[in-house]
Amino acid sequence: MKILFISLGCDKNLVDTEMMLGMLVQRGYTITDDEAQADVAVVNTCCFINDAKQESINTLLEMAELKKSGSIKALVAAGCLAQRYSREIQEEIPEVDAIVGTTAIDAIADTIDMALMGNVKNHIEDINRKPVYDKKRIVTTGGHFAYLKIAEGCDKHCSYCIIPKVRGNYRSIPMESLIKEACELVEFGVKELILVAQETTLYGVDLYGKKSLSELLHRLCEIKGLYWIRILYCYPEEITDELIETIKTEDKICHYLDIPIQHASDRILKRMGRRTTREDLINIIRKLRTQIPDICLRTTLITGFPGETEEDHESLISFIDEMEFDRLGVFQYSPEEDTPAAEFANQVSDEIKADRQADLMELQQEIAYEKAEAMEGMRLTVMVEGKVPDENAYVARSYKDAPNVDGFVFIQTARELMTGDFVRVRITGAYEYDLIGEIDDEFAE
């Protein structure tokens, strides 16, 4: 039996997908990316914002058409949308044979077995169930990098966010299991590990009674054959001096932090339920840049939050202009049912949201280009991602570039390079978000 697996949403969801793929292969199923050959389709859904929700629904509807035509024998919905709207999905899309919730991914093989026999059984567990781990994964990112999910759920309960209601409270994965998983990934050929969770900075508080991210990082750095470690989703108020020192002193840790601040107006931050002020954000950013001068800082913002005034927007503009983040993304606020913010007065119109998003991205584009131009002549170690078709050029990433969200370094060379190779390049030019370079030294190990 061949299974088509479609993974939507975030990198945390992708880790769940890779674990489910591993379980299915162990059960004897074959994975295909050709819907014409598939016997079963599984859609790992997302519902974080409205656009993600709509993409998940549309994908389920597309697969439902295959089921109606007889092209596939079974259709399974998994992930966040399936967890949150299980009843609605099966009422509105009856072609869906079964639901697998966010904490029940270890039931995926049994679910498909039963669906193929005509037995419908949903697997939706308590959202605060112990996370699923210690499962063999099928890495889908090319093999040279992989995500390591270190925790599940979130305790923050920001007023706009549905995650605690579909992913549960914060639950760390035991350190020994993470080290074992990391070692297995490196043996498979992974050279870069990207640590992810809804919030990485709180790792260990529930298991060990203290923040233990630094300890985990030190242990990961001991793994032979691992070259880069990248940390995503660090809440600014939880970044400790110990963590900064660890990033500063451990050679394998990329001088890169993703710090989702969401806004910089104190009034809006308070309405969002965030735990920082504008001054707090300034202080932590300045501390990071003082302690680690070459650090690359990425952030995400929400524009058009209920009650956001033009004054709040201008406050955010001035903050971004002053802080000059290296990388920045902007989401338009999406009202999610069952969240406090969806019921707030003074909802902002879609037109204003779009205009404010454009303002922020236009400013960031200027900042990013100036920073890229300033790198001309610098030397960087980069990881090769692949070859540009029909050209003597390769696509690579530096320590400043997380996959799928940041830019690239384009290398002009006639030398044959392989995906996953590390090379030294000298930067010779820049685009808006990307760099151009040429081979500088021998391969870096």
Secondary structure, DSSP 8 states (H G I E B T S, - for coil): -EEEEEE-S-HHHHHHHHHHHHHHHHHT-EEES-TTT-SEEEEEE--SSHHHHHHHHHHHHHHHHHHHHTS-SEEEEEHHHHHHTHHHHHHH-TT--EEE-TT-GGGHHHHHHHHHTT----B---TTS----S------S-SSEEEEE-EE--S---TT--HHHHH-S-EE--HHHHHHHHHHHHHHT--EEEEESS-GGGTTHHHHSS--HHHHHHHHHTSTT--EEEE----GGG--HHHHHHHHH-TTEEEEEE---B---HHHHHHHT-S--HHHHHHHHHHHHHHSTT-EEEEEEEES-TT--HHHHHHHHHHHHHH--SEEEEEE----TTSGGGG-SS---HHHHHHHHHHHHHHHHHHHHHHHHHTTT-EEEEEEEEE-TTSSEEEEE-TT--TTTS--EEEE-SS---TT-EEEEEEEEE-SS-EEEEE-SS---
